[in-house]
């Protein structure tokens, strides 16, 4: 079944100041043949400010066609710095609970509980990598789920945010930790310094010309994996922009776009425009325009940029095939 939505928290378990009725959830892309399959949890990016619709449905369909039972995580984000509500470790708790849910209900989901991978993009890559290195730190408030392992069996990290140091994507860390983060929290979220031999196998890819998240981020994590003896693959493509998702014509032309990843933004925009937040009403209108929540269309690129990207798809678009072959080998070892 494709499109089934399930909240990952009960109302009494979840609290975030800027949620305004939002509760994180997963959307399933599960085959109906009852075969036991590996699972993939897809985690969109968006600088921890939103969950990108271009990095949810399309990657989910790609891994679904490759034989996985797939789940897209719509996690907590921090869109409005005016609300002074840094996320802290809430997204990490979200992804930890999502993996535990999939593993705990693996029989019902027709999933092999020893073959659960995660695939994250940009800030979603940071979230997946955070779970890979910090899974042992995350306790679940539900004792039954806390007994279930939250460790992924493999991770695919797509142009990931990794470091809070010299090559940091500052926007992501502001949303995560606020304007004046504690040094200890910055260090905790600089993931290249926390890789150990127990970190799951990781596949990383990025483009050398990424101007939003410097390519050094993936190099730092790959090198940390190498030093720790963690199985990994690392691919750097010669050209391309940040946020290329599956890098297909379907992505370029915005086909198969699903907006469920923007549910928290929609609820926040409603709260702003109805005066339920301290933000000015114009901010709500700005959110509606920025994310086309009124059904309008927004062009992401000029025709010139779009034509350039079209010429890059043959190179960058092979990442999915490379990742699927790598995953098949690594998960076969489980």
C-alpha positions as CSV (number, residue, x, y, z in Angstrom):
1,X,0.0,0.0,0.0
2,X,1.3,3.4,-0.9
3,X,0.3,6.5,1.0
4,X,-0.7,5.2,4.4
5,X,0.2,7.8,7.1
6,X,1.0,6.8,10.7
7,X,1.9,9.2,13.6
8,X,5.1,8.1,15.3
9,X,4.2,9.7,18.7
10,X,1.1,9.8,20.9
11,X,-0.1,13.3,21.7
12,X,1.1,13.0,25.3
13,X,4.6,11.9,24.2
14,X,5.3,14.8,21.8
15,X,6.0,18.4,22.6
16,X,7.5,21.1,20.4
17,X,6.7,24.8,20.9
18,X,6.1,25.5,17.2
19,X,4.2,22.3,16.4
20,X,0.7,23.9,16.4
21,X,-1.0,20.5,16.1
22,X,1.7,18.8,14.0
23,X,2.9,15.4,15.1
24,X,5.7,13.7,13.2
25,X,4.6,10.8,11.0
26,X,5.8,8.2,8.5
27,X,4.2,7.6,5.1
28,X,4.5,4.0,3.8
29,X,5.3,2.6,0.4
30,X,4.7,-1.1,1.1
31,X,4.4,-3.9,-1.5
32,X,1.2,-5.9,-1.3
33,X,2.7,-9.3,-2.1
34,X,3.6,-10.1,1.5
35,X,7.2,-10.9,0.6
36,X,9.7,-10.1,3.4
37,X,11.8,-7.3,2.0
38,X,14.5,-4.9,3.3
39,X,13.2,-1.6,4.5
40,X,14.3,1.9,3.6
41,X,13.5,5.0,5.8
42,X,13.7,8.1,3.6
43,X,14.5,11.4,5.4
44,X,14.1,14.6,3.4
45,X,16.4,17.6,3.8
46,X,15.6,21.3,4.1
47,X,18.2,22.8,6.6
48,X,16.1,21.6,9.5
49,X,13.7,24.4,8.5
50,X,11.3,22.2,6.4
51,X,11.2,18.7,4.9
52,X,11.6,19.0,1.2
53,X,8.9,17.5,-1.0
54,X,11.5,16.8,-3.7
55,X,13.3,14.5,-1.3
56,X,10.4,12.4,-0.1
57,X,8.1,10.8,-2.6
58,X,10.7,10.5,-5.5
59,X,13.4,8.7,-3.5
60,X,10.7,6.6,-1.9
61,X,9.4,5.5,-5.3
62,X,12.9,4.8,-6.5
63,X,13.7,2.4,-3.6
64,X,10.2,0.9,-3.8
65,X,10.8,0.0,-7.5
66,X,14.2,-1.5,-6.4
67,X,12.3,-3.9,-4.1
68,X,12.3,-2.2,-0.7
69,X,9.4,-1.5,1.5
70,X,9.8,2.2,2.1
71,X,8.8,4.7,4.7
72,X,9.2,8.5,4.5
73,X,9.8,10.3,7.8
74,X,8.2,13.7,8.2
75,X,10.1,14.9,11.3
76,X,10.1,18.1,13.4
77,X,11.5,21.2,11.8
78,X,12.2,24.8,12.9
79,X,10.9,27.2,10.3
80,X,10.7,30.4,12.3
81,X,13.7,31.6,14.2
82,X,11.4,34.4,15.6
83,X,9.8,31.8,17.8
84,X,13.2,31.0,19.4
85,X,12.5,27.3,19.5
86,X,15.6,25.5,18.5
87,X,15.0,21.8,17.8
88,X,17.8,20.3,19.9
89,X,17.5,16.6,19.8
90,X,13.9,16.3,18.9
91,X,14.5,15.3,15.2
92,X,17.0,12.7,16.5
93,X,14.3,11.3,18.8
94,X,11.9,11.3,15.8
95,X,14.1,9.2,13.6
96,X,15.0,6.9,16.5
97,X,11.3,6.2,17.2
98,X,10.6,5.7,13.4
99,X,13.3,3.0,13.1
100,X,12.0,1.3,16.3
101,X,8.5,1.3,15.0
102,X,9.5,-0.3,11.7
103,X,11.6,-2.9,13.5
104,X,9.0,-3.6,16.2
105,X,6.2,-4.0,13.5
106,X,8.4,-5.7,11.0
107,X,6.2,-8.7,10.6
108,X,3.1,-6.6,9.8
109,X,5.2,-4.4,7.5
110,X,6.7,-7.5,5.8
111,X,10.2,-6.2,6.6
112,X,13.4,-8.1,7.5
113,X,14.2,-6.5,10.9
114,X,17.9,-7.0,10.3
115,X,17.8,-5.1,7.0
116,X,16.6,-1.6,7.8
117,X,18.4,1.2,6.1
118,X,18.1,4.9,6.2
119,X,18.5,7.4,3.3
120,X,18.8,11.1,4.1
121,X,19.3,14.2,2.1
122,X,21.3,17.3,3.2
123,X,20.0,18.0,6.8
124,X,18.1,14.7,6.5
125,X,21.6,13.2,5.9
126,X,22.8,14.8,9.0
127,X,19.8,13.3,10.9
128,X,20.5,9.9,9.5
129,X,24.2,10.1,10.3
130,X,23.4,11.4,13.8
131,X,21.4,8.3,14.4
132,X,24.3,6.2,13.0
133,X,26.8,7.6,15.5
134,X,24.5,8.5,18.5
135,X,21.9,5.7,18.4
136,X,23.0,4.4,21.8
137,X,22.2,7.8,23.5
138,X,18.5,8.0,22.5
139,X,16.2,6.5,25.0
140,X,12.5,6.1,24.1
141,X,9.8,7.2,26.5
142,X,7.8,4.0,25.8
143,X,9.5,1.1,27.6
144,X,8.3,-1.4,24.9
145,X,10.0,0.6,22.1
146,X,13.0,1.4,24.2
147,X,13.8,-2.4,24.2
148,X,13.8,-2.3,20.3
149,X,17.1,-1.5,18.6
150,X,17.2,1.9,16.8
151,X,20.5,1.2,15.1
152,X,20.1,1.3,11.3
153,X,21.7,-1.6,9.4
154,X,23.1,0.8,6.7
155,X,22.8,4.4,5.7
156,X,22.8,6.3,2.4
157,X,23.9,9.9,3.0
158,X,23.1,12.3,0.1
159,X,25.0,15.6,0.1
160,X,24.8,15.4,3.9
161,X,25.4,18.2,6.4
162,X,28.0,16.7,8.7
163,X,30.3,19.1,10.4
164,X,29.6,22.1,12.7
165,X,33.2,23.3,12.1
166,X,34.9,25.2,9.3
167,X,32.6,23.8,6.5
168,X,29.3,24.0,8.4
169,X,26.0,24.8,6.8
170,X,25.2,27.4,9.4
171,X,21.5,27.6,8.5
172,X,21.0,24.0,9.6
173,X,22.8,24.5,12.9
174,X,20.9,27.7,13.7
175,X,17.6,25.8,13.3
176,X,18.9,22.9,15.3
177,X,20.7,24.6,18.1
178,X,19.7,28.3,18.0
179,X,21.7,31.5,17.5
180,X,24.1,31.0,20.5
181,X,24.6,27.2,20.8
182,X,26.6,25.7,23.6
183,X,30.0,24.4,22.5
184,X,29.2,20.9,23.8
185,X,26.1,20.7,21.6
186,X,28.0,21.9,18.5
187,X,30.6,19.3,19.2
188,X,27.9,16.6,19.6
189,X,26.4,17.5,16.3
190,X,29.7,17.5,14.4
191,X,29.3,13.9,13.4
192,X,32.8,13.3,11.9
193,X,34.1,13.2,15.4
194,X,31.8,10.5,16.7
195,X,32.3,7.6,14.2
196,X,33.3,4.4,15.8
197,X,33.7,0.8,14.7
198,X,30.0,0.3,15.7
199,X,28.8,2.9,13.2
200,X,26.6,1.2,10.5
201,X,28.0,0.9,6.9
202,X,27.5,4.2,5.0
203,X,27.2,5.2,1.3
204,X,27.9,8.8,0.7
205,X,27.5,10.9,-2.5
206,X,27.8,14.6,-3.3
207,X,28.7,17.0,-6.1
208,X,32.1,18.8,-6.1
209,X,30.4,22.1,-6.9
210,X,27.8,22.0,-4.1
211,X,27.6,25.7,-2.9
212,X,25.2,25.1,0.0
213,X,26.9,22.2,1.8
214,X,30.6,22.2,1.0
215,X,31.7,18.8,-0.4
216,X,34.2,18.6,2.5
217,X,31.3,17.5,4.7
218,X,31.1,14.1,3.0
219,X,34.9,13.8,2.8
220,X,35.2,14.3,6.5
221,X,32.6,11.6,7.3
222,X,34.1,9.2,4.7
223,X,37.6,9.6,6.2
224,X,36.2,9.1,9.7
225,X,34.6,5.8,8.5
226,X,37.9,4.7,6.9
227,X,39.8,5.3,10.1
228,X,37.2,3.5,12.2
229,X,37.1,0.5,9.9
230,X,33.4,1.1,9.0
231,X,32.4,-0.2,5.5
232,X,31.7,2.7,3.3
233,X,31.5,4.0,-0.3
234,X,32.0,7.6,-1.3
235,X,31.2,9.1,-4.7
236,X,31.8,12.7,-5.7
237,X,30.4,13.8,-9.0
238,X,32.1,16.5,-11.0
239,X,29.3,19.0,-11.3
240,X,25.8,19.7,-9.9
241,X,23.9,21.8,-7.5
242,X,22.7,21.1,-3.9
243,X,19.4,19.3,-3.6
244,X,19.5,17.1,-6.7
245,X,17.4,14.3,-5.1
246,X,17.2,11.4,-7.5
247,X,18.6,13.5,-10.3
248,X,16.1,12.4,-13.0
249,X,13.9,14.2,-15.5
250,X,11.0,13.4,-13.1
251,X,12.8,15.4,-10.4
252,X,13.9,18.2,-12.8
253,X,10.3,18.7,-14.2
254,X,8.7,18.4,-10.7
255,X,6.6,15.3,-11.6
256,X,5.3,13.0,-8.9
257,X,5.7,15.7,-6.2
258,X,3.8,15.1,-3.0
259,X,3.4,17.9,-0.4
260,X,2.7,15.9,2.7
261,X,6.3,16.7,3.9
262,X,5.1,20.3,4.3
263,X,2.4,19.5,6.9
264,X,4.1,21.2,9.8
265,X,4.8,24.3,7.6
266,X,1.1,24.4,6.6
267,X,-0.1,24.2,10.2
268,X,2.4,26.9,11.2
269,X,1.3,29.2,8.4
270,X,-2.3,28.8,9.6
271,X,-1.3,29.6,13.2
272,X,0.6,32.7,12.1
273,X,-2.2,34.0,9.8
274,X,-4.8,33.5,12.6
275,X,-2.8,35.3,15.2
276,X,-1.9,32.2,17.3
277,X,1.8,33.0,17.3
278,X,3.8,36.2,18.1
279,X,4.9,36.4,14.5
280,X,3.4,39.2,12.3
281,X,0.6,38.1,10.0
282,X,2.7,39.0,6.9
283,X,5.0,36.1,7.9
284,X,2.2,33.6,7.4
285,X,1.6,35.0,3.9
286,X,5.3,34.8,3.2
287,X,5.3,31.1,4.2
288,X,2.3,30.4,1.9
289,X,4.1,32.1,-1.0
290,X,7.5,30.5,-0.3
291,X,6.1,26.9,-0.2
292,X,3.2,27.4,-2.6
293,X,0.7,26.3,0.1
294,X,-2.1,27.9,-1.8
295,X,-1.6,25.6,-4.8
296,X,0.4,28.0,-6.8
297,X,3.5,27.1,-8.7
298,X,7.0,28.3,-8.1
299,X,9.9,27.8,-10.4
300,X,13.0,26.7,-8.7
301,X,15.4,27.6,-11.6
302,X,15.8,29.9,-14.5
303,X,15.5,28.2,-17.9
304,X,19.3,28.5,-18.3
305,X,20.0,26.7,-15.0
306,X,17.4,24.0,-15.8
307,X,19.0,23.3,-19.1
308,X,22.4,23.0,-17.4
309,X,21.0,20.6,-14.9
310,X,19.5,18.5,-17.7
311,X,23.0,17.9,-19.0
312,X,24.2,16.7,-15.6
313,X,21.5,14.0,-15.1
314,X,23.4,11.2,-16.9
315,X,26.3,11.6,-14.5
316,X,24.7,12.4,-11.2
317,X,21.6,10.2,-11.8
318,X,23.6,7.0,-11.5
319,X,23.9,7.4,-7.7
320,X,20.7,5.4,-7.1
321,X,22.0,2.4,-9.1
322,X,25.3,2.6,-7.3
323,X,23.6,2.9,-3.9
324,X,21.2,0.0,-4.6
325,X,24.1,-2.3,-5.6
326,X,26.1,-1.3,-2.6
327,X,23.2,-1.8,-0.3
328,X,22.4,-5.3,-1.7
329,X,25.9,-6.4,-0.9
330,X,26.1,-4.9,2.6
331,X,22.6,-6.0,3.7
332,X,23.3,-9.5,2.3
333,X,26.0,-9.8,5.1
334,X,23.4,-9.3,7.8
